[in-house]
Amino acid sequence: MESHVEYGIRTAPGLIKSVCERQKSNVRAAGGKSDWFTVLKGVRQGCLLSPYLFNIMCEILVRLALEGIEGGFKIGGRLVMNLRYADDIVLIAGGTEAELQKIVTRLHWAACELRK
């Protein structure tokens, strides 16, 4: 993704790609192991990159979705439009159901854009 630097993320995409591509895995069950297979999507369970990649993508997704949206509330002079903890995201609208629906629609749009 080219926009990672735009959002202040200074990771090395080539390094991440090389760690994640051509992964092989097997499954242990019932006292035996399966044959090795190629992992086509995602990262291996327990991969140290997983929480970082998740947080990077959440940051990009939320920034893209909320760009140009007005709403939220101010705390100490700072506008708060979303709250995030672990894998939970709270979107804060300006007060009407229509405004909340607009934010949810934008979030869906942003997610579709990132999948391209």
C-alpha positions in Angstrom: 0.0 0.0 0.0 1.5 3.3 -1.0 -0.4 5.4 1.5 1.5 4.0 4.5 4.1 6.8 4.5 1.3 9.4 4.1 -0.1 8.3 7.4 3.2 8.4 9.2 3.9 4.7 9.1 7.6 4.1 8.4 7.7 0.4 8.1 9.4 -1.5 5.3 6.6 -3.0 3.2 9.0 -5.2 1.4 10.2 -6.7 4.6 6.6 -7.3 5.8 5.8 -8.9 2.5 8.8 -11.2 2.6 7.9 -12.4 6.1 4.3 -13.1 5.1 4.6 -14.6 1.6 5.3 -18.3 0.9 4.4 -19.3 4.4 3.9 -23.0 5.1 2.0 -24.6 7.9 0.6 -27.8 9.2 -2.1 -28.8 11.7 -1.6 -30.9 14.8 -4.8 -32.9 15.8 -5.6 -36.2 17.3 -2.0 -37.0 18.1 -0.8 -36.5 14.5 0.2 -33.8 12.1 -1.3 -32.9 8.7 0.8 -32.5 5.5 2.4 -29.1 5.0 0.3 -26.6 3.1 0.8 -23.0 1.8 -0.8 -20.2 3.8 -2.6 -18.0 1.2 -3.9 -15.2 3.5 -3.0 -13.6 6.7 -0.1 -14.3 9.1 0.7 -17.3 11.2 -0.9 -17.7 14.6 1.3 -16.1 17.1 3.2 -14.0 14.5 4.7 -11.0 16.2 3.7 -8.8 13.3 0.0 -9.5 13.6 -1.0 -6.8 16.2 1.2 -4.2 14.5 -0.3 -4.9 11.0 -3.8 -4.9 12.5 -3.2 -1.5 14.2 -1.7 0.0 11.1 -4.6 -1.1 8.9 -7.1 0.2 11.5 -5.4 3.6 11.6 -5.4 3.9 7.9 -9.1 2.7 7.6 -10.4 5.0 10.3 -8.5 8.1 9.0 -9.7 7.4 5.4 -13.3 6.9 6.6 -13.5 10.0 8.9 -11.7 12.4 6.5 -13.9 15.4 6.0 -16.6 14.2 8.5 -17.7 16.6 11.2 -18.9 15.3 14.5 -17.6 13.9 17.7 -16.9 15.9 20.8 -14.0 17.9 22.3 -11.9 16.8 25.2 -9.3 19.4 26.3 -9.7 21.2 23.0 -9.1 18.0 21.0 -11.8 16.6 18.7 -12.6 12.9 19.4 -14.4 11.1 16.6 -13.6 7.5 17.5 -12.3 5.4 20.4 -10.4 2.2 19.9 -9.3 -0.6 22.2 -8.0 -3.9 21.0 -10.3 -4.9 18.1 -13.2 -2.6 19.2 -14.0 0.7 17.5 -16.5 3.2 18.7 -17.6 5.8 16.1 -18.9 9.1 17.5 -21.4 11.0 15.5 -22.6 14.6 15.9 -25.9 13.6 17.5 -28.3 12.3 14.9 -28.9 8.8 13.5 -28.4 10.1 10.0 -24.9 11.4 10.9 -24.0 8.0 12.5 -25.2 6.2 9.3 -23.1 8.5 7.2 -20.0 7.5 9.2 -20.8 3.8 9.0 -21.4 4.1 5.3 -18.0 5.9 4.9 -16.3 3.2 7.0 -17.7 0.5 4.7 -16.5 2.5 1.6 -13.0 2.9 3.1 -12.8 -0.8 3.8 -13.8 -1.6 0.2 -11.2 0.9 -1.0 -8.4 -0.7 1.0 -9.3 -4.1 -0.5 -8.6 -2.9 -4.1 
